[in-house]
Amino acid sequence: MIQLKLKRGESVERALKRLKKIMDKEGLLKQLRNNRYYEKPCEKARLKSARARARTNSRRGMREMF
């Protein structure tokens, strides 16, 4: 569980910004978004391989540019 204490003189907006940064580092929001609905294991694997293919293609394109 994340606990965030306000520093002396710190605004609420600044504290929220710190909280969001901490949550991003821990991957909480990504995990929550992924768990919104059930995905079959085969669907997860297919999406994972599609992302890997896209990443490989973009890297290949970057190499050809230089």
HUQUI-V454794 format. One record per run of one state. SS is the DSSP state (H for helix, E for strand, C for the rest). FROM is the first residue (numbers start at 1). LEN is the number of residues. If there is no record, write none. Layout:
ss=SS from=FROM len=LEN
ss=SS from=FROM len=LEN
This chain:
ss=C from=1 len=11
ss=H from=12 len=15
ss=C from=27 len=1
ss=H from=28 len=7
ss=C from=35 len=6
ss=H from=41 len=25
ss=C from=66 len=1
